[in-house]
Amino acid sequence: MLTPPPPRTRAGVEARLPDDHARAWFADALADAARAAAQEAPPARAATPQTPPAPRPAWQLRFVTAGRHCGRDAADAVRVLLLTEARAGTETLTRLYREGSAAERRAVLLALPSLVDGPQAVPLVDDALRTHDTRLIAAAVGPYAAAHLTPHAWRHAVLKCLFTGVPLTAVADLARRAAGDADLARMLAALAAERTAAGRDVPRDLHHALTLTGVPTEEP
């Protein structure tokens, strides 16, 4: 089942929190993130044995522990709003993704459309699409991927959804990007033929995507 996208407003997130403790923790976390966004970032420096790395901002520690304090059901929404409130840049998003759990990586992917204008974060999407974690894949094929993946990478993202059972409703702008895409139609038709030859069902989503291309094929 496809997980609905997390709410993007403070009120929407608060409505999903389980109790007053979680709401108080969330308010403090947002305040930490807002303070970090208001401060000018110090120049980056390489860590050496003599100069250890600077401590993590408080909001980033809260990003990691959101599930413990707010519950698993609300953790995605809390983390996305923390990233947005802190105005996290690509470098921070990349580090949180690389060092994070699957849940933390999913939150980074969900926050990309609000925080990154260009293709700088595409490597994070590519990494998620190499996994077999269906919730991570579903987060990766959202609006950021629709805006910034190359046609080749986007087609393979659609196929990855079909192979792993991620509903194509997760793929943002599917109809727009699929329209007139003869290469996608060819790949989908080949997959349908392969499954039919193996005596396997052809997913309804595959038929739907083929229809969206508008390209005539010899579909089985």
N, C-alpha and C positions, 0 to 999 in steps of 0.2 A: 504494500500500500504506500502511496506517495505521501510523504509528510508535508502538511501545508506550510507555506512560508511563514517565518516568524513575524510577529507584529513589529512595525518600525517606529512606533511612538512610545513615549514613556508611559502614558496611560494604558496603552495596549499591553505593554510588558507587565506593568504592575497588576493588571487584571488576571494574569496567569500565575502570579506568585502565590505560594501556598499559605503564607502567614505573615504576621507583622515583623517577625525577625528578618525574613527574606526581604520584605519591603524596605526596612531600615538599612540592611546591608546594601541593597541595590541603590538606594539614594546616596549612600556614602561612596559607592563605587563610581556612580555618575559624577559626583563632585570631584573625585580624584581625576577622572578622565578630563573633565572640563578644565581643571587647573593645569593639567599637562598640556592641553591644547593652547592655553593662553600663554604658556611660557615659551620663550625662544629656545629652541634646541641647541645644546652646546655642540661645538665642533666635534666630529667623530675622531676618536683616537684609538690606535691599536693597543690591545692589551699586551703587556710584557710581564715577566716575573716581578719587576719593580713597580709596575703600574697595573694593578688588577682591573678587570672590567668594572665600569660604573654599575652601581646597583640598579636593578630594574625599577621603573616607576611603579608606584603603588597600584595604578589601574591595571597594569599588565599582570601583576600577581593576582589581582581579583579576576582578571580574565581567565586565568588558569583554574581558579577555585570556584567559579560560578556555579557549577553543577552541585557542589557540596552544600552551598548556602541557599541556592534558589530552586533546587530540584532539577532533575534531568529534563522534565517536560518544558521548563522555561529557559534552560541554559542557552540554547541557540539564540533566542531572542535577546537575552541579557548580554551575551557576548557581542552580538552584532551591534547593539546600541552602544556598548562601551567603545568598540572600535570607531563607530561613527562620531561619538561625542569627543573622543580623543583626537579625531582627525588623523588617524594613523596613516602614515605614508607607506609607499611600496616596500621600503627597506624593513620597516617594522612588521608589516603584514607578512613579508617573506620569512622573517625570523620566527614569528609566532607560528606560522604554518609549518616550517621545517622542524621546529622543536616540539610541536604540539601533538596532542592525542588526536584521534580521528574526529572527536567532537569539536575540538578547537580548530582543526583544519576546516571542518565543515562551516564553522562560523566565519572564518576568514573568507572562504569562497562566497558565502552569502552576502558578505559586506562589500565585495569588490565593486559592484555597480555604483555604489554610493561614494566610493573613495578613490577610485583610479580611473582617470579619463582615457588613458592610452593603453597600448598593448604591453606595458611593462610587466604586468602580472600574469600574462599568458602562460609562463612556465609553471605556475601553480595549478592552473587548469589542466595543463598537459599531464602534470604529475598525478592529479586526482583521477584522470581518465585512464591512467595505466593501472589503477588498482581494480579490485573486484568488490569494493565496498559500495553497495548500491546507494546508500544515503550520501556518500561522498560524490559519487558520479552524478546523482540528481542535483546536488548543489553546484557542481561544476558546469552544468549545461544551462545555467540561467542566463540572465540578460547580458552579463559581461562576456560570456562565450559567444552569444549571438552577435555582439557588436565587434568582437576582436579576433575570433578564430579565423584563420584562413579557410577558404572553401574546402581544401583537402582535409584539414584537421577537423573541420565542422562535420563533414560527411562521416568521418570515422567516429566522431563522437555520437552521431545518430546510430551508427551500427553498434557501437559499444552498448548503448542503451538497449537495443534489441537483443543483443547477445546475453546481457545480464538481467533482463527482465525489468529494467527501469521504464516506467510508462513514458511514452513520448510527450505526454502533457507536461513533463518536466522541462522539455526543450523549449527555451524561450524563442519566440519568433520563428517557430518551425515553418508555418505556412509561407511566410515572406521569404525565408532563405531557401526553402525547397522548391519554390515556384520556378519552373523552367530549367531546373538543374538536371541536365541529361546524364551527367556522371553519377549523381546520386540515384537516379532512376535505374541506371544500369547495375549499380551495386546492389540495390534492393531487389531487383529482378533476379540477379544471380543468387542472392541469398535465399529467395523464395524457391527457386528451382532446386537449389542444393537441399533444402529442407524437405521439399516434396519428394525428391529422389531417395532421400533417406527414410521416407515414411513418417516424417514428423510434421506436426501441424505448422502452418504458417501463421505467425501472430497477427491479430487484427490490426495492431499498430503498424505493421509492415505494409499491409494493404492500404491503410490510411495515408501513410507517408508517400507511397507510390502515387496515390490519387492526387496528393498535393503537388507533386512535381508537374503534373499536367503533361507528362511526356509519354507517348504511346510505347508500350513494351509488350513482349510476348510473355506476360506474367502467367505462371501456372494456375 
